[in-house]
Amino acid sequence: MGEQAGGSAAVVATGDGVAVSATLEEAKTALASEQAKNTVLLNEVVALEDEIVNRCMADFAGVVSDDSREYWREQLLTNRKGATVALTELANAKKAAAPAAPPVRAPMHNRATARPVAPAVVGGGGTDADADGKAAKIRNRAHEICGAEHVPFSAAFRRAEMEIGGL
């Protein structure tokens, strides 16, 4: 075959046995283009691997010390599945070994030492002055019983109602 302008001619055989003429320069250009694409893809893969390893290192920050950080980083890059299993087991063992926090207990209140609380005054401006006076007497008597006998206000109020109700 003859030489073409701009480069030397090369014969490239295909799988069908048909010979195709291609220039060496075209092949070099195509190879350089594919190498550039390969470099870009390789850089993206390395960046994604670093991101995944950094996330795993953050997840296991409580287990991995500063001294063993590079070792575990290398392990995660070479065998991520095995390293993740090992770090998970270490984290579980560390949790099991840590002392459990004591449960928070609710305070107990002693009714015998509790002070009675007077019920709030409700209403006002009632038309029946006798009923208001009677209610005030029952309340006052209930406070007296509560203070003298140390009984709950509700029980003292019932007793005061019984006493004053017969007036």
MOUR-V587201 format. One record per residue. RES is the residue in three letters. SS is DSSP state (hx for helix, st for strand, lp for the rest). PSI is psi in whole degrees, -180 to 180 (none if undefined). D_LAST is the distance of its C-alpha to the last C-alpha in whole Angstrom. Layout:
{{RES	SS	PSI	D_LAST} {RES	SS	PSI	D_LAST}}
This chain:
{{MET	lp	156	136} {GLY	lp	167	137} {GLU	lp	136	135} {GLN	st	161	133} {ALA	lp	134	132} {GLY	lp	3	129} {GLY	st	172	129} {SER	lp	150	131} {ALA	st	143	130} {ALA	st	146	129} {VAL	st	125	129} {VAL	st	127	125} {ALA	st	141	125} {THR	lp	177	123} {GLY	lp	-20	122} {ASP	lp	-3	124} {GLY	lp	6	127} {VAL	lp	132	127} {ALA	st	133	128} {VAL	st	136	126} {SER	st	130	128} {ALA	st	149	125} {THR	st	154	126} {LEU	hx	-35	125} {GLU	hx	-40	123} {GLU	hx	-41	121} {ALA	hx	-41	120} {LYS	hx	-41	119} {THR	hx	-45	117} {ALA	hx	-40	115} {LEU	hx	-43	115} {ALA	hx	-40	114} {SER	hx	-44	111} {GLU	hx	-36	110} {GLN	hx	-37	109} {ALA	hx	-44	107} {LYS	hx	-41	105} {ASN	hx	-40	105} {THR	hx	-43	104} {VAL	hx	-47	101} {LEU	hx	-40	100} {LEU	hx	-42	100} {ASN	hx	-39	98} {GLU	hx	-42	95} {VAL	hx	-43	95} {VAL	hx	-42	95} {ALA	hx	-41	93} {LEU	hx	-39	90} {GLU	hx	-43	91} {ASP	hx	-41	90} {GLU	hx	-43	87} {ILE	hx	-43	86} {VAL	hx	-42	87} {ASN	hx	-39	85} {ARG	hx	-42	82} {CYS	hx	-40	82} {MET	hx	-36	82} {ALA	hx	-37	79} {ASP	hx	-35	77} {PHE	lp	30	78} {ALA	lp	-31	78} {GLY	lp	-19	76} {VAL	lp	-36	79} {VAL	lp	125	82} {SER	lp	171	83} {ASP	lp	-32	85} {ASP	lp	-37	88} {SER	lp	6	88} {ARG	hx	-47	87} {GLU	hx	-37	91} {TYR	hx	-49	91} {TRP	hx	-31	88} {ARG	hx	-45	89} {GLU	hx	-40	93} {GLN	hx	-41	91} {LEU	hx	-31	89} {LEU	hx	-37	92} {THR	hx	-40	95} {ASN	lp	80	92} {ARG	hx	-42	89} {LYS	hx	-48	88} {GLY	hx	-41	88} {ALA	hx	-38	87} {THR	hx	-40	84} {VAL	hx	-45	83} {ALA	hx	-43	84} {LEU	hx	-35	82} {THR	hx	-43	79} {GLU	hx	-39	79} {LEU	hx	-41	79} {ALA	hx	-41	76} {ASN	hx	-40	74} {ALA	hx	-37	76} {LYS	hx	-38	74} {LYS	hx	-42	71} {ALA	hx	-33	71} {ALA	hx	-22	72} {ALA	lp	137	69} {PRO	lp	138	66} {ALA	lp	142	63} {ALA	lp	138	60} {PRO	lp	144	57} {PRO	lp	145	54} {VAL	lp	124	52} {ARG	lp	140	49} {ALA	lp	142	45} {PRO	lp	145	43} {MET	lp	139	40} {HIS	lp	135	37} {ASN	lp	118	35} {ARG	hx	-28	31} {ALA	hx	-30	31} {THR	hx	-1	32} {ALA	lp	140	31} {ARG	lp	142	29} {PRO	lp	143	25} {VAL	lp	126	26} {ALA	lp	139	23} {PRO	lp	149	23} {ALA	lp	148	24} {VAL	lp	123	23} {VAL	lp	144	23} {GLY	lp	-125	24} {GLY	lp	149	23} {GLY	lp	26	23} {GLY	lp	156	21} {THR	lp	-24	20} {ASP	lp	96	16} {ALA	hx	-32	15} {ASP	hx	-40	12} {ALA	hx	-40	12} {ASP	hx	-40	14} {GLY	hx	-40	12} {LYS	hx	-41	9} {ALA	hx	-40	12} {ALA	hx	-39	14} {LYS	hx	-42	11} {ILE	hx	-44	11} {ARG	hx	-46	15} {ASN	hx	-42	15} {ARG	hx	-38	13} {ALA	hx	-40	16} {HIS	hx	-39	18} {GLU	hx	-46	18} {ILE	hx	-44	18} {CYS	hx	-44	21} {GLY	hx	-37	23} {ALA	hx	-41	22} {GLU	hx	-1	23} {HIS	lp	52	25} {VAL	lp	158	23} {PRO	lp	152	24} {PHE	hx	-37	21} {SER	hx	-40	21} {ALA	hx	-40	20} {ALA	hx	-37	18} {PHE	hx	-42	16} {ARG	hx	-42	15} {ARG	hx	-40	14} {ALA	hx	-36	11} {GLU	hx	-42	10} {MET	hx	-43	10} {GLU	hx	-50	8} {ILE	hx	-22	5} {GLY	hx	-24	6} {GLY	lp	3	4} {LEU	lp	none	0}}
